[in-house]
Amino acid sequence: MKKTPEKILDTAHQLFNQEGVAAVSLRQIASAMNISHGNLIYHFKSKQEIIQALHARILEAALEENQNLKSKEMSIWTLIEMARSGFKTLYDYRFFMIDLNLIMRENEKLHQEFLEIEKLRANMYREAIADAIQEGIMRKEEYKGEYEAFIKRIRIFSDFWISSSEIYNSGKVDQIIEEHVQLFMNMFYPYLSKKGKISYRENL
């Protein structure tokens, strides 16, 4: 049976996804759980503490997914699975990405943590690209800094595709995720080798 802090996080997670971070108060979270406001703040003193704890959950899920995929041989299919797995996690915690600017402005500590995590994420992509080049799936750089610029475009897409989907997309969650996985993977196509392009067309 889950303990109260975990139940608080589960409830906040659901309400943030439904209503947005700004629209949800600690009292609303407590009310949804049928507990007192005092009971809730015994475990979490502020909404920022709850958001920080939920971000830790996102990070834990992402690290676990990355470790699972790193154990697999590098291929186009591995890249697709990395994207699909990551996008599912982000969509599950979509409030965080939709309200990303608000959250970063209101929580400087979390902002700094997020910047550090981005460095780790960038290194993950550098390693994946290096492995893909070694396996003959991706081509070598045609000019200095080409892949660094690509990694920045990956970051922008990853951070804001959910906000875009909330505006322009409707339908089943799986369809929305799959559409954006394919858009994301399309970004890789110009960087693939001939072998990689053949594999790409076979796998998508």
C-alpha positions as CSV (number, residue, x, y, z in Angstrom):
1,M,0.0,0.0,0.0
2,K,1.3,3.4,-1.0
3,K,2.3,5.9,1.8
4,T,0.9,9.3,2.0
5,P,3.8,11.2,0.2
6,E,3.5,8.9,-2.8
7,K,-0.3,9.3,-2.9
8,I,0.2,13.1,-2.8
9,L,2.6,12.9,-5.7
10,D,0.2,10.7,-7.7
11,T,-2.7,13.1,-7.1
12,A,-0.7,16.2,-7.9
13,H,0.6,14.5,-11.0
14,Q,-2.9,13.8,-12.2
15,L,-4.2,17.3,-11.3
16,F,-1.3,19.1,-12.9
17,N,-1.8,17.2,-16.1
18,Q,-5.5,18.0,-16.2
19,E,-5.5,21.6,-15.0
20,G,-2.0,22.9,-15.4
21,V,0.5,23.8,-12.6
22,A,-0.7,27.4,-12.1
23,A,-4.4,26.3,-11.6
24,V,-3.7,23.7,-8.9
25,S,-3.2,24.7,-5.3
26,L,-2.1,22.6,-2.3
27,R,-5.6,22.8,-0.9
28,Q,-7.0,21.4,-4.1
29,I,-4.6,18.5,-3.9
30,A,-5.5,17.9,-0.3
31,S,-9.2,18.1,-1.1
32,A,-8.9,15.6,-4.0
33,M,-7.3,13.2,-1.5
34,N,-9.8,13.8,1.3
35,I,-7.0,14.8,3.7
36,S,-6.4,18.1,5.5
37,H,-4.2,20.9,4.2
38,G,-2.1,20.5,7.4
39,N,-1.6,16.8,6.7
40,L,-0.4,17.6,3.1
41,I,2.1,20.3,4.1
42,Y,3.5,18.0,6.8
43,H,4.9,16.0,3.9
44,F,5.4,18.8,1.3
45,K,5.8,22.4,2.4
46,S,5.0,24.0,-1.0
47,K,3.9,23.2,-4.5
48,Q,7.5,23.7,-5.6
49,E,8.6,20.8,-3.4
50,I,5.9,18.6,-5.0
51,I,7.1,19.6,-8.5
52,Q,10.7,18.9,-7.6
53,A,9.7,15.4,-6.4
54,L,7.8,14.7,-9.6
55,H,10.7,15.9,-11.6
56,A,12.9,13.3,-9.7
57,R,10.4,10.7,-10.9
58,I,10.8,11.8,-14.5
59,L,14.6,11.6,-14.2
60,E,14.5,8.2,-12.6
61,A,12.3,6.9,-15.4
62,A,14.5,8.4,-18.1
63,L,17.7,7.0,-16.6
64,E,16.2,3.5,-16.3
65,E,15.0,3.7,-20.0
66,N,18.5,4.9,-21.1
67,Q,20.2,2.0,-19.3
68,N,17.9,-0.5,-20.8
69,L,18.5,0.8,-24.3
70,K,22.3,1.2,-23.9
71,S,22.4,-2.6,-23.4
72,K,21.1,-3.1,-27.0
73,E,23.1,-3.0,-30.2
74,M,23.0,0.4,-31.9
75,S,20.6,0.4,-34.9
76,I,17.9,2.6,-36.4
77,W,15.4,0.5,-34.4
78,T,17.3,1.3,-31.2
79,L,17.1,5.1,-32.0
80,I,13.4,4.8,-32.7
81,E,12.8,2.9,-29.4
82,M,14.9,5.5,-27.5
83,A,12.7,8.3,-28.9
84,R,9.4,6.4,-28.3
85,S,10.3,5.4,-24.8
86,G,11.4,9.0,-23.9
87,F,8.3,10.6,-25.5
88,K,6.0,8.3,-23.6
89,T,7.6,9.3,-20.3
90,L,7.4,13.0,-21.2
91,Y,3.8,12.7,-22.2
92,D,3.0,11.0,-19.0
93,Y,4.4,14.0,-17.1
94,R,3.2,16.5,-19.8
95,F,2.4,19.2,-17.3
96,F,6.1,19.7,-16.7
97,M,6.9,20.3,-20.3
98,I,3.8,22.4,-21.0
99,D,4.5,24.6,-18.0
100,L,8.3,24.4,-18.4
101,N,9.0,28.2,-18.5
102,L,6.7,28.9,-15.6
103,I,8.3,26.1,-13.5
104,M,11.8,27.2,-14.3
105,R,11.0,30.9,-13.5
106,E,9.5,30.0,-10.1
107,N,12.1,27.5,-9.0
108,E,15.7,28.5,-9.5
109,K,17.1,25.4,-7.8
110,L,15.1,23.2,-10.2
111,H,16.2,25.4,-13.1
112,Q,19.8,24.8,-12.3
113,E,19.2,21.0,-11.9
114,F,17.4,21.0,-15.2
115,L,20.4,22.7,-16.9
116,E,22.7,20.1,-15.4
117,I,20.5,17.3,-16.6
118,E,20.4,18.8,-20.1
119,K,24.2,18.4,-20.2
120,L,23.8,14.7,-19.4
121,R,21.1,14.4,-22.1
122,A,23.3,16.1,-24.6
123,N,26.1,13.6,-23.8
124,M,23.7,10.8,-24.2
125,Y,22.9,12.0,-27.7
126,R,26.6,12.5,-28.4
127,E,27.3,8.9,-27.4
128,A,24.4,7.6,-29.5
129,I,25.5,9.5,-32.5
130,A,29.2,8.3,-32.1
131,D,27.9,4.7,-31.8
132,A,25.7,5.2,-34.9
133,I,28.7,6.5,-36.9
134,Q,30.9,3.6,-35.8
135,E,28.2,1.2,-36.8
136,G,27.9,2.9,-40.2
137,I,24.3,4.0,-39.6
138,M,25.1,7.7,-39.5
139,R,27.6,9.7,-41.6
140,K,30.5,11.7,-40.2
141,E,30.3,15.4,-39.8
142,E,30.5,17.5,-43.0
143,Y,31.6,20.6,-41.0
144,K,32.8,21.3,-37.5
145,G,30.0,21.6,-35.0
146,E,27.3,20.0,-37.3
147,Y,26.2,17.5,-34.7
148,E,26.4,20.0,-31.8
149,A,23.8,22.1,-33.7
150,F,21.8,19.0,-34.4
151,I,21.7,18.1,-30.7
152,K,20.5,21.6,-29.9
153,R,17.6,21.1,-32.4
154,I,16.8,17.8,-30.7
155,R,16.6,19.6,-27.4
156,I,14.2,22.2,-28.7
157,F,12.0,19.6,-30.3
158,S,12.1,17.4,-27.1
159,D,11.2,20.3,-24.8
160,F,8.3,21.8,-26.7
161,W,6.6,19.1,-28.9
162,I,4.0,18.5,-26.2
163,S,3.1,22.1,-26.0
164,S,2.6,22.1,-29.7
165,S,0.6,18.9,-29.7
166,E,-1.7,20.4,-27.1
167,I,-2.6,23.2,-29.5
168,Y,-2.7,21.4,-32.8
169,N,-3.4,17.8,-32.1
170,S,-6.4,15.8,-30.9
171,G,-7.1,12.1,-30.8
172,K,-5.6,9.1,-29.0
173,V,-2.5,9.5,-27.0
174,D,-0.7,6.7,-28.8
175,Q,-1.4,8.3,-32.1
176,I,-0.1,11.7,-30.9
177,I,3.1,10.2,-29.5
178,E,3.7,8.1,-32.6
179,E,3.3,11.1,-34.9
180,H,5.8,13.1,-33.0
181,V,8.2,10.1,-32.8
182,Q,8.2,10.0,-36.6
183,L,8.7,13.8,-36.9
184,F,11.6,13.5,-34.5
185,M,13.2,10.6,-36.4
186,N,12.7,12.5,-39.7
187,M,15.3,15.0,-38.3
188,F,17.9,12.2,-38.3
189,Y,17.4,11.2,-42.0
190,P,19.8,13.8,-43.5
191,Y,22.5,12.6,-41.2
192,L,22.2,8.9,-42.0
193,S,24.5,6.9,-44.2
194,K,23.2,5.0,-47.2
195,K,23.0,1.9,-45.0
196,G,21.1,3.9,-42.4
197,K,18.7,5.4,-44.8
198,I,17.8,1.9,-46.1
199,S,17.2,0.7,-42.5
200,Y,15.2,3.8,-41.7
201,R,12.8,3.2,-44.5
202,E,12.4,-0.4,-43.5
203,N,11.7,0.4,-39.9
204,L,9.3,3.4,-40.1
